[in-house]
Amino acid sequence: LLPHTSAVTMLRTVVALVGLAACADAFMSPAAFAPISGARMSAVSRSGRPAVALRNAATLSSAGAMGSGELKSSFQGNVLRISSEAELDTVARQVVSMALAKGQKPVVIGLAADSGCGKSTFMRRVTACFGGEVKLNPIGRETNTLISDMTTVICLDDYHSNDRNGRKESGLTALNPKENNFDLMYEQVKALKEGKSVKKPIYNHVNGTLDEVEEIKPTPIVIFEGLHPFYDDRVNELMDFRIYVDITPEVKFNWKVQRDVEERGWTVEQVEEQINQRKPDFDAYIDPQKEKADAIIEVLPTELEKDNKKLLKVNYVQLNGLPNFTPTTLFDGGSDIEWVPNKDKLTYSKPGLKLFQKNDKWAGKDATVIGMDGNFDKLSELVYVEKAFGETGSKFFGEITQKMVEYDGQPGSSDGTGLFQTICSLKVREIYEKIAKVTVPADEKAKK
């Protein structure tokens, strides 16, 4: 941890250097680099930073058009005026967040799940916790790689050995390890974790081809999501944290129909046929990976009402005793609890809503399980439930609710899948902070 004045000075230096790199005429007033009179010396901490201000407004000018509409600082002609520490944080974050600091190595997260189990939505929740726009890698053609200011999400389908026609000839599914290039996967996961760029293949889900490679540069967080992140022991050992999404067959069918029929133009019969074709390989190669996971989100049919196919029961299984990870608890950690929330404080419809906590085992290891059965009717009221959770990884009270509201209308937004994906996402951010020994700034707008 750097003393606070040193950290701010370093950020100001970065902003100035970017200005110089952008144009030979760029200039930043040296006064902007000096700490204000009476600034307190202290370490940057998780609980927040001491208030500071610039001695004078820092002025960065350029003869070229280097302005960005995303910056909240004010532009006057060719001048970017940074008039507060908050604006300085915004500029510096945009400048340095995609690059690793000297000596910094990426934190690597793995997410395993079958196709159609909500990995894409989950990853958007994770990347959103680190700030910035979440978008596809802007290479001008088909890609599966998601990026944000601090994160890169790599789809492991890109390591398929054969294209769709090749698998038809081999007669093997994409779940079969023989149809995946684990040697290349290991080499590139290892290289990225070492802070090196890689040129990664692309599997085109639209036409089933293997496309030209794309360059991936390491970012502070690199997430590998797909079918086999923990299958190969070499790759598994490179993961700093492992998440598995475990969907029951009945729920999986409903989800795949929604995605493949509504979004990809399949028929229900095609979905059912594919599931049946894939099931033996899923049981043999994908499902066993959940025993290697550190956190598991189990999605099951509701127990509140028989034959109700809309409601879900969701368990969030968290292993105890892991480095850099403390399980989230409901009320009192270590207790077995069932809680039916007060309907005067939380709106929910029949057949009801229940939250719970229990101590359990997962793959022979001690685990804390929290869960929910049923749906929320009004996400804005979720703050009532948020009060009951401890060790969530949130930076301020209400952040869980705010994150849930942001994804209102997305799959799982009103049930336990969205709730525990959100909490797990916040814990990923916390894990990153602990490993990297840095602090991700809170969203001050949302906090207010």
Disulfide bonds with the S-S distance in Angstrom:
none
